[in-house]
Amino acid sequence: MTDEDLWRMLREIESMPYGPGQIAALEQLLRRADAGEDRHLAFAARITATPAYVHGGEPAKSFVTFSWCLAEFDRDPQPYHQGYTHQLLWYFKYMVNAMLKFPELPLDRTYAVLDDMERRYRESGHSLQAVHKHRFLVADHLGDESAAAEAYRLWMTTPRDALSDCAGCDPTTQVGYLADIGRHDEAVALAEPVLAGRLNCVEQPQGILTALLASYRETGRREQARDAHREAYRRLRGRLADLWEIADHVEFCTVTGNGARALELVERHLDWLDRAPTPAAGMHFAAAAAAALRQVPADLTVHRRAAGDRPAADVPAGALADELADSATALAERFDARNGTTHQSERIAQRIAAEPDGEHLPLSASLRRPPVPAPRSGGGPVTAAPVTVPAQADPDELLALAEECWRTNRRDGLVAALRAYDERFGDTELPAATRARRLELRAGEVSQDDDGVPVAIEVNRAALAAWREVPDPLRAQVVAGRLGALLSTVEESAEEGLTLAREAAEHLAAHGEPRERAAAWDRLALAHVHRERWAEALDALDRADADAGLDPWLDGRVALHRTHVLEQLERADEFRDAAVRARRLAGEVGDGEMLTAACLAYVRATEDPADAVAACDEALAVAPAGARLPLRVTRGRALLAAERAAEAVEDLAEAVTLCVEQGLPGDALLRWELAEAYRAAGRLTEAAEVAEEAVLGLDRAGAQAEADRCRHLLAGIYEGLGEPDLALGLLDQLAENLDGPDNLPQRAQVLEEAGGILYDADRDALAAQRFAAASTAWRLAGYPVDELRARRREMLALHWSGDLPAAVAAIERVDEAVGALAGLPDEPPVVTYERAMAADAVARVLIAEERITAALDRVDGVPDRLRSIEAFGEAAQVEVLTGELLLRDGRPDQAERLLGPVLAGLPAGSRPAAQAAWLLARALDDQDRPAEAAKIRAEHGIGEE
């Protein structure tokens, strides 16, 4: 590469965001610059590299580049050095700051750099304000309170100048000091005017907001504390250089009672400890993380990513807390050994001991309250009155009460009645029928236990044998039907179960009462459902319906089972009618569990989101605790479908909270949905926070496809937040993850999206690279129209980057993509559009080469083709370009005839109208008609240039 190429490379690197990408590019440039003879370039590259290392998370490397520049500056001053004097003096502050954070660097060396800084500032006529600030930082690091107070006084009383830290960073350090010495009101007062102004430093406003966390909390400013945490952490979370500040946010979550959020932050950044920017940052993060981990159950596992020879693993929180506490303590001892104090050990001990203090402050955008274990919930309706067990009831009366409670889904009453039976008559010799009935009801007790099905099968087998022993053929067949339905859920016992259920139904149909017959057919239907034999299940339900009407609870269950079967059979109209009936019957009996299931079925049957929301509302009024999660999820989705995203947020956030409280899997998927709801509601900050949590959870669960789709959502959110570099990082990661033959279309899409972000940010050379990669992926995937679009965008990006030879070379690739679409019968509008826009783009590149005739040939007939597909705006755009070409070709009369009608059809005041008017006026001037030209300019408010 030529020196000119290397200078261009340096300018491109300077426009890159701080981070690993910029550092890698700089180190490549440094190697090339050192191999050449351009001393100025070598110096300038290191000047750029010094802050890149500091803000990119590798400050140790900045010592080398700064020392090299300073020595070169002093050894052989050159004219170009003078242009970098201010930067060199500024970088002394970076050095002092960083040297304090490496315990292996002697303190004397830091003082020597400070003295050199002071000498150079004096000699250059600068204020010593920044020097006093950095002497304060050294004293504060040592815990020398009197020296810190004196340096602080000098810092505050010395005039600022061009080498003082910015209007955000100086107050940030002041706020931190005031908070440390308990002057919280002063800290807040100092920060308020700063936050009201404009902060555009790379470290602000997140720096001052982080420094304010303690003072906001101590002064009762809860809302400001929460907002400061959210805003600051959102800006810090992607920057390795800010690991220390992230530790402050972990501690803030811990002390405000947000243990779940603290744990999420620890897990998200845990692997950063393996590449901590400084030992001090690693020490503070390890200490804050240890405190957070000690607030959760010790056996809870935390996912730790692979690093070096250490494989990825799920580590118990207790063990990890001890490991991190030991690491932080050992680092603090190293700092104290260097400093000759105990200050760092005391600070780290306090940080490790941090725990919730005061009233809980809700912080999470995804959790509505601190998650606590939910009590086990019974299956009965929340509106049911407590069951009273008569004190004088005999055994049969107690069993009759238990049976009635079982029939009406009142589990608490069932358990209470049977407990009374066992306590009063458990040791009494009772008739065989009474004992068989008690054994039969045992199945109701175990039906909702963790080991329900296997135990219930054994209990029903014993009850069946007991009724046969009595003997009571009808009761035996009732139990046989229940046993058959249970056995049909077990693969190896399914045929036995179907036989038992069928025989029971047939026997009871011949000998039982109507309610017994309906219940038997319903049990047979369930057996068929368990085996996914939908037609047979529907036939059994039809038979059950024939005996319906005597027991509203049974009728409701049969109706509910019918909705499920009809849904599986995809008989939409009947499914909808059945769901309406099931919902009505469940509402009449007031059973929360049954009504919840019926309403959820109705939601699946209706196409009206408002109806779906109303059904969820009805069920939520009576639903048992265990049913609220699916209802909240369903209601949130219905609200999103109804374009009521702000309301959907509340339901989905509650769903995430319930999922976490109940210890259920799937909270990451729910967070993904919640992030989408926040995005749709325009609450992008919360959307980003929750989507980040979702990606972390999905990655941990090994759900890469879902994690990648959520990353794609998050990239769009970042773009909406005005954080294109974060969006680009995610899109690049997606492109890497999707690097396989089955994912080519998705890879092409994200590459093209990345190119679009870079293009909009005027980083055209990088945009062209992404568009080129997208073009290749589109071609390999067999999407020729998309390939043409990406090729066109690649060519334009190269054109606007100033690399005209590359743009001209790209014309051939565009023409090849156009040719691949030629000759299609009944050409689709999208093909017509892309071919037309490709012609327009090629013409613009040819104009830059002054090939006017070739450009005119390219756009010939293009406006008519665009109008044929009703792309009127684009047609006018090409006609304006054609008018410009005609003027350049010396044909002003033809340009006038073309541009006059075009101008008349464009919206007044629009940019295309102004451009067309300007060109038309030029055409009139070229024909010696200045008065007409002046009139056009006056009408459209444009000048001659």
N, C-alpha and C positions, 0 to 999 in steps of 0.2 A: 504494500500500500504506500502511496505517496504521502508526504507530510501534509498536504492539503486534505487527503482522505482521513488522516489521523486527527487533524484539527476538527473536521466535520464530525468524526466519531466522538470527540470530546464534547462538542456542543450537544449532540444527541444524548450522551450520558448525563450531562448536567440537567437535562429535562426529565430524566427518569426519577421515579420515586425512590426514597431511601430504602435500602433493603438488600437482600442477597443478590438480586439481579443486577442492581447498579454496581455493587462491589465486584462481582464477577467480571462485568464489562470493563470496569476501571483497571482491574489487575491485568486483564488482557492488553489494554491500551498501554499500561505502564511497561510491560515487557517489550512491546513494539517500539515505544518511545525511547527506551534505554538502548535498544539495538540500533537506533539512528543517531543523528548528530544534532538534532534540534533541542538545545538546552532549554529554550523557552517552553517548548511543549512538555518536556520532562518535568519542569518546575510547575507549570500550570496544572498538569495532571495530578501532581501530588497535592497541590493546593485544593483541588476538587476532592481528592481522595480523603483528606483529613476529616472534614465534616461528614463525608459519606460513611466512614468507619464509625464515627461517634454516634450518628443517628441511625446507622444501619445495624447496630448491635455488635460491633467488633472494635470497641474503642482502643484495645491494646495495640492494634495495628496503626492507630493514629499517632502514637508516640514516634514511630519510625518515620512516617511521611512528614510530620511536623519538624522533627529534628533535622531531617535531610534538607527541607526548605530553609530552615533558619540558618543552618551552616552554609548553604549555598548563597543565601542572601548576604551573610557577613563576609564570606571568603572572597567573593568576586562580584561585587555589585554591578549589575547591568541596568541599562535604562528600563527594561521591561519589569525589573524587580519593583520599581517604585509604584507600579500599578497594583501591587499585591501587598503593600505595606500595611494597610488597614486590616486585611484579612489575617496576616501573620500576627499582628498585635491582638486581634480578637481571639485567635486560636490559643493564646496563652491561657485563657479562661477554661477552654476545653481540657487542657493538660492538667491544670491544678485540680479540677473537678474529678477527672478520671484517675489521677494518681492516688487520691485518697481511697479509692475503691479497690486497690490491689495491695493486699497486706505484704506482699513480697518486696514492694518498692519502699526503700527507707524514707522515713519522714523528713530527714535532712535534705533529700533530693527534692521533695515537694517545696520545702522552704526556699531552696536555691532557685527553683523555677519562679516562685513568687517574687523573690528579690530581683531576679532578672526582668520579670514583668514590670515591677515598679520602676526600675531604672529606665527601661525603654519607654514607658509611658511618660516619665518625667522629661526625658530627652526629646521626645516628640511633641511636648507641649500639651499633653492630654491630662485630663482630670484623673485623680487617683480613686475615684468613686468605685470603679470595678475592682481595683486592688483591695480596698478595704472590705468589699463584699467577700472576696475570696479568702482574705485572712479570717473573716468571720466564719466562713465555712470550715476552715481548718480547726479553729477553736471549738466550734460546735461539734465537729466530729470527735474531738478529744474529750469532750465533756467539760472543758475549762469555762465555767460559767462567767467568771469575771472578764476573762479575755474576750469571750464571745460578746458580752454586753458592750464592752468598749469598742470593739471592731464594728458592732452593729450601729453604735452611736456615730462613729466616723462615717460609716457608709451612708447613714440617713442624712447627715449634715453636709456632705461633700457634694458639690454641684455635679449633675449628670452631664455627659457629653456623648459624642458619637460612638464611644467604646463601651458605654453602659449597656447592660442587658435591656431587652425590650420592655415596653410598658406592661407586659403580662408576666415576664419571667422574674423581674425584680420583685414585684409585689408577691409573687408566688412564694419565693424564699422568705419574705417578710411574714406572710400569713403563716407559713409553717413554723417559724420561730415563735410568733405570738401564741399559736396554738400549743406549742410545747411548754410554754411557761404559764399557760392557763389564762391568757388574755383573749378569750374567745370573741367577746363583743367587738374588741378593737380589730381583730382579724377580719371579721365579717364586714365591718365598716370600711376597712381599708380596701377590701376586694370589690365592693359594690360599684364604685365608679369605673373600675377596670373592666368588669364584666359588662357594664353598660356601653363601653366603647367598642372599637373594632380591633379584634386580635387576629393577626394573620401569621404569627410565628408558628413554626412546625411543632412547637411544644405547647401551644395554647389553642383553645381555652382549657384543654384537658388537665394541664399542669396545675393551674390555680383552682380548678374545681376539685381536683383530688386533694389539694392542700386544705380546702375548706371543709372536707367531710366531717372531721372531728368537731370543728367549731360550729357548724350548722347543727350537729347533733347535740352538742353540749348546751346550746342556746335555745333548744326546742324548735328549731326551724326544720320540722320534719319533711315538709314538701320540698324545700330547697335541697335538703340532704339527699332525698330520693332522686330528684331530678339531676343533681350534680353527679351522683353515682352513675346513673344511666348514660348521661351525655358523655362524661369523661371516659368511662370504661368502653363505650362504643368506639371512641377514637383511639384508645390505647390497645385494644384487644389484638390487633394485627401486627404490633410492633415489638419485636424482641428487645429492642433497646429500652423499652419502658417496663421491663419485668419488675423493677422495684416498685413503680407506681401501681402495677397490677396487684402486687402484694398488699398495698394499702387498701385496695378494693376488696380483696379477700378478707382482710381483717375487719373492714367495715361491715361486710355481710355477716361475719361471725358475731360481732358485738351487737348487731341490731336484730339478732334472732333469726337470720335467714340462712340457716345451716344448709338447706338443700341448694341454695344458689351458691353459697361459698364452696360447697363440694363440687358443683359444676364448673366453677372457675378454676379450682385446683386441678380437676381432671383435664380441663381444656389446655392448661398451660404447663402441666407437670413435666412433659418431655422437654420443655425449654430449659429446665435445670441442667440438662446434659450439655447445653450450649449457652449457658448464662452469659450475658454481655460482660459482667464483672463478678468477681467473688462477692462483693457487697450486695449486688442485686440478687444473686443466688441465695445468699444468707438470709436476706429479708423475706424472699418468697418462701424459702423452706420453713422459716419460723412461722409465718402467717398460715401456711398450708398445714403445718403440724397442729396449730391451734384449731383450725377448721375441722380437721380429721378427728380430733378428740371430742367433737360434739356429736358424732354419729356413732352408731353401734360398732364396736371394735371388729366384729366379724363381717361387716359390710365390705364388699370388695370394690376396689377402685381400679379402673383400667389404666395400665401403664404401657405406653407404646414401646416398640423395640428401639434399642439404641446400641450401636456398636455390637458387642458380643452378647448383649442382654436381650433375650427374646421378649416379645409382647406377653403380658400376663395380667391376670386379675389379682391384685394384691389386697390382703385384709387391711382395712383402714387403720386399725390399731397398730399393726406392725409398721405400716408406712409412716404413721405419725411419729413413732419412736425413731425411725431411721432419719426422718427429716429434722426432727428436733436435735438429734445428735449431730447431724451435719451442720446445722445452723450454729449450735453451741461451739463446735470445734472451730468454725470460721471466725466467730466472735473472739475466741481466745487468741487466734492468730493476729487479728487486728490489735487486740489489747497488748499482746507481746511486742508488737512494733511500736505502739503508741506509748507504752509505759503507764497505761491507765486500766480501769475496769469498766469504762463507760459502755463500750460496745456489748460486753457480756450482759450488763444490766439491761440494756435496751432490748436485746434479743430474748432474754428471760421473760421480760414483760410481754413481749409479742407472743411468745409460745404459750403464755398463761392466759391469753385473751379468751373471754367467754361472753355469752349473751349478758347484756347489762341494760336494765330498764325495759320500757315498753317495746313490744315488737313493732318494727317499722316495715310494712310490706314493700318489697323491692322488685320482686319478680314479675315479669309481664306474662308468665305462664302459670304461676301458682297463686291461688287466691288467698291462701293462709298457710301457716307452717304445717306441713304434713304430719299427722299423728295417726297411729293405727286406728282403723275404724272398728267399732264393736261388731261382732257377728250379728246379723240381722235375721229375724224370722221371716217367714214367707207370707204372713198374713197381712191384710190391708192395714194401713196406718190409721184408718178411721174406725176399726173394729173396737168395740168396748171390751175391756178385760173380762175373761171368763171367770165366773164365780163357781167354785166347786162346793156343792152342798155338804155341810158337815155330817149329816146323817144318812147320806146316800149309801145304798147297798152296792155290792160288786157289780151287778148288772146295770144299775143306774149310772155308775161311774163309767163303765165301758160304753154305754149308750151315749153319754156325754162326749167321751173321747171320739167315738165314731162320728158324731155330728160335727165336731170340730174338724176332724180330718176331711169330711165331705165338703165343708165350707171353707177349707184352707186356712184354718186358724191354728197354726202349729203350736203357739204358746198354750192355748187351751187344751190341745191334745196332750201335750207334755204334762201340764198341771193335773189333768184328770188321771192320767196313768200313774203319775207319781203318787197321787193320793191313794189310788188302788193298791199300789205296791206297798206303801207304808201301812195301810190298814188291813190288807188281806193277803199280803205276799206269803205269809207263813200259814195261811188257812187252807185246809183241804176243801176244795170247791169242785162243783160238777165239771165233767170233762168238757162240755160245751163252753162253759165260762172260761176254762183254761185255754181252749182253742181260740176263743174270741180274743183273749188277751194276747196270745201269740201272734194272731193275725194283725192286731193293731201295732205290734212291735215294728212292723214294716214301715208304718207311718212315722215312727220316731227316727228311724235310721235313714229315711229317704233323702235327707239333706245333709247328712254327715259327710265327712271327707271320703270315707270308704263306703259310700251309700250303696252302689249297685251290687258289689260282691256280697256285702252283709245282707242286703235286702233279699238277694236270691236265696241265701241260706235260710233266712227267717221265713220266707214264703214257702220254701220246701218243707220246713218243720210245721208250719201252720197247715199246709195242705195235708200232710200226714195226720195231723191231729184231727182235722175235720173228717177225714175218711175214717178215722178210728171211732168218732162219736157214735154213729156216722151221720153226716148231714150233706147229702149230695149237692144241694144248691150252694151252700157256703163253700164247699170244696171247689166247685166250678168257678165261683167268684175269685177265690185265691189262685186257682189254676190259671185263670185269665191274666191276673196280675203277674204271676210268675212267668207266663209265656211272653208278655210284653218286655219284661226285664231280660229274659234269656235271649230275645231277639237282638239285643244290643251287643251280644258277645258272639263273635264270628263262629267259634267252634260249637256254640249251643243254639245257633239261630234256627235251625230246622226243628229242633225239639220245641223251641219257644213258639214258632208259628203253629205247630201241631197242637200244642196245649191251648193257645189262644183261640184257634179255630174250633176245636172241640168244645171248649167252654162256651163260646158264643152260640154254637148250634144247640147245646144242651139247654142253656138259659133261654134261648129263643123259643124252645118247645115247652119249658116248664117254669120259667121265671116270670116275675111281675114286669110290667112295662119298664120301670126304671132300671131293673136288673138287666133286662134285654138291651136297652140303649147303652148302658155302661159296658156290657160285654162286647158289643159291636165296636164301641169306641176303643176298647183295649186291643181288639184285633186290628183295628185301623192303625193304632200306634205300632204294633208289631210290624205291620207292612211298611210303615213310614221308616222304621229303623233299618229296614232292608232296602229302602228306596224303591218299593213296589207301589208306585203312585196310583195306578189304575185300581188295583185291588184295595188300596187304602180308601179311595173315594167310594168304591162300592160298599165297603163296610160302614162308612160314615153315612151314606144314604140310608142304610138299614137302621142306623142309630137314630137318624132324624125321624124315622117313621114312628118311633116311640117317644119322641121328644115332647116337652111341654109340661111334664110333671115335676121336674127338678131344675130350677133356673141355673143352679151352679153347674150341673151336668150339661145342660143345654149350652151354656157359655163355653165350656171346655170343648164340646163337640164342634161348635161353630169356629172356635179358634183353630182346632186341628184341621178343619175344612179349608180355612184360608191358606194354611201352609201347603196342603196337598195341591190345591188349585194353582198356587203360585208356582210350584214345581212343574205342574203340567202346562204352564204358560197359557192358561185360559184366563186372559186378562179381565174381561168383563165380569165373568163369574167370580174371579178373585176379588175384584173391587166390591161386588155386592156382598160377598161373604165377609169381607173385612168390615163393611158397614154394620152388618148384623152382629158380628162378634163384638164390635165396639159397643153397640147398644146393649147387648145382653150383659157384658162385663160391667158396664156402668150401672145397670139396674141392680146387680147384686153387690156392687161396691167393693169388689175385690181388687186391691191395688195391683197385685202381681198379674192377675188376668187382664185387667184393663190396660196395663202397660204393654203387654204382649199384643193385645188387640189393636191398640193405637199405633204401635210400631208397624204392624201389618198394614194398617190403613195408610200410613205414610208411604209405604212401599207401593201401595196400590194407586194412590192419587198422583195426578200430574200437576196439581195446584200447590205451589209452595206455601201459600197462606193457609190452605186446609191442613197441610202437614204440620205447620206451626201450631195451629189450634188443637190438633190431636195430641201433640206433645204437651201442650199446656194442660189439657184435660187429665192426662196421665200423671203429670208431675204433681198435681194437687193431691193424689192419693197413693203415689208409688212408694213401695218400701225402699229402704235405703239402698239395698243391693241393686235396684233397677234404675237408679237415677243416672248412672253413668251412660248407658246406651241412650237414654232419653235426652240427656244433654248433648251428646254427640249428634243424634239425629236432628234435634231442634236447631243446633248450630249449622248443620249442613243445609237444612231447609231455609234458614234465614239467609244464608249465602246465596242460595238459588233464587230467593226473593229479592236479592240485591239490598239486603238489610245487614250489611257487613258489621256495622258498629254494634248491633245487638248480637250477632253471631259470635263476636269476640267474647262476650260475657259467658255464653254457654260453653264454648270450647275451652276457655280458661278454667271454668268450673270442672269440665270433663278431665282436663289434665290433672287438676288437683285431686279429684276423686280417684283417678287411676293410680297416682302416686300413693295416696293414703291407703288404698286397698292392696298395694304391692303387686299390681297387675302388670304384665308386659304390655307394651304398646304405647307407652307415654310419648316415645319419640315420634311415632306416626301421628299422634294427636297434636303434638307441638308443631309438626309440619303443617297440619290443617289450620292450626291457630295462627301460624305465621302468615298463611295465605289470607286469612280473615283480617288480620291487622293490615296487611298490604292493601287489600280491597277497601278497607276503611280509611286509608290514607295515613295510617299511623306507622310510618316506615321505621322509626327508631325501634319501637317495640317489635315490629316484624323482623328486623335484623337480629335482635337479641334472641327471639324465640327460634328463628330459623337456625341460628348458630347452635343453640341447644339441641335442636332436632338432628342436625348433621352429626354432632358429637354422639348422640344416642344411637343413631342408625349405624354409624361406623362401628360403634362398640358391639352392636348386635350382629355385625357382619352382613348387613343389608346394603350392599354397595349400590345396587341399582336404585333403591329408594333414596339412599344418601346422595347419589349424584343428581337425582331429579330435584331434591331439596337444595342442593348446591346451585342448581340452575335458577331456582326461584330466588335464592339469596343473592346471586349475582345481579339479577334484575333489581332487587331491593337496594343493593349498594349503589347501583347506577342511579336510581331514583333519589338516593341520599346525597348525590354529588360526590361519590367516592369511587371514581372509575378505576383507580389502581387496585382496590380490593376486589372489584368486579372482575378485572382482568386476571388477577391471581386465581380466582375460582374458575374462570373459563379455561385458563391454561391447564389447571389441574384436571378439569373435566375432559379436555381434549386428550390428556395423557391417559386418564382412566378409560376412555372410550377407544383406545388405540387397538382395535380388533376388527376383523372383517364383518362381524355381525352388527357393529355399531357405527359403520361409516356415515350414514345420514346424520346421526346425532353428533358425531365428531365434526362433520362439515358445518353443521349449524352453529355449534359453539365457537368454532374457529372464525366463522364469518361474523358472529356477534362481537367477538373480540376485536376483529378488524374494524367494525363499525364504531366501537368505543374509541379506539385509537384515532380513527379518521376524524371523528367529531372533536377530538382533543388536539387536532393539528399535528399529530405524531404520525405523519403520512408514510414515512419509510417503514416503520414497524407495522402500520396498517397493511401496507402492500404485502408484507411477508405473511400475515395471517390470511389475507384474501387468497394468496397463491396456494397456501396449504389447504384452505377450504375448497378451492377449485379442484385440486387433485382428489380430495376425498369425495366431492360430489361426482366426479367422473367415474371413480372406482365403484361408487355406489350405484351408478346407472341413472343419475339425475341430470340430464343434459341442460335443461332450462336453468336449473340452479347453478350449474357450472358456468353457464354464460353470464349470469348475473354477477357471480363472484369474480370472473375474469374481467368483466367491465369495471368493477370496483377496484380491482388490483391495478388496472391500467391508470385509472384516474388518480389513485393514491400515489403511484409513481410519478405521474405528471405534476401533482401539487407538491410533491417532495422536492422538486427541482431536478430530478434525475431524468432528463428528457430522453437520453439514449435508451434507458431501460423502459420508459413508457412507450417509445416507438417500437422497441422489440416486442412489447406486450401486444401490439396490434395484431401480430400474426397469431398469437394464441387466442385472441378474441375472435378473429376471423375463422379459426378452426372450430371454435365452439358454435359460431353462427352456422357454419357449414353443416355441422352435425344435426341441425334442426331444419335444414332446407328440404323442400319437397314434401312436407307433410300434407296429406289430404285433409281438407277442412281444418286449416291451421287454427289451433286454439288461441283465444285472445291473449293468454299469458305469453305465448311464443311470439305473437305479433308485437307485444309490448317490449319484450326483452330484446328482440332483434332491432326494433326501432331505437331504443335507448342505447344499445351498443353502437349503432351508427352515429348517434349524436356524440357519444363519448369519444369515438375514434376521430371524429371531425375536430374536436377540441384539441386533441393531441397534434393532429396535422396542422392546425392553425399555429401552434407553438413552433412548428418546423417551417412556417411560412409556405406551406403547400396548400394554397387557397383553392386552386382548381380541384385537387383531390378531395379536399374537405367538402366542397360543393357537391361533388359526385356522391359522396357518402350520404348527405342529407336529402338528396333528391327523392321526392315522393314520400319521405318519412312522415311529414305532418298529415297527409291524407290517410296513411295507414293507422296513425294514432287516432285520428278522428273516427275511423271506422269501428274502433272499439270503445269509443266515447271517452278517450283520454284527452280531453280538450285542453287542459292546462299544459300537459307535456307537448301537445301539438303546437301551441302558441310559443312555448319555450324554444322549440326547434326552428320555428319561423323567425323568431327574433335572431337566433344564431345565423340563420340563412341571410337575413338582412345585413348583418355585420359582414358576412363573407362577401356579399355582393358589393358592399361599399369598398372593401379591401381590394376587390377585383376590378374596381373602377367602373362600376355600373350603378351609379346613384339613382338613375331613373327607375330601374327595376327594383332597387331597394325601397324606393318611395312607394311604388305600387304594391309591394308586399306588406310593408310595415304600417301603412295607413289603416287598412281594415283590421290588422292585428291589434293595433293600439286601441281602436274603437271597441274591441271586444274584451279588453283587459280591465280588471277592476281599478278604478281611479285610486291613485296613491300607493298602489302595490309596487314592489320592486321590479317585476317584469314590465309594468306599464312605464315606469321611469326609464328603464333601459331602452324600451322600444321608442319612447319619445326622444331620448337623447340621440339614438341612431337616426331617427327620422329627421330630426333637426340637422344633423350632419349631412344627410342626403340632400336636403334642401339647400344648405350652404354650398355643397359641391356643385349644385346647379345654378349658383348665383341668385338665390332667392332668399336673401337674408331676412326680409321682413316676415315671411312665412315661418322661417326657422325661429325667429325671435318670439313669434306668437306661440309656437308649440312649446318653447322653453318656459314662457310665462305661464301658460295654462297648466303645466305640470310641475312648476316650481323647481326647475333644474337649471344648472349653469352650463357654460360651454365645455367645461372639463368634466 
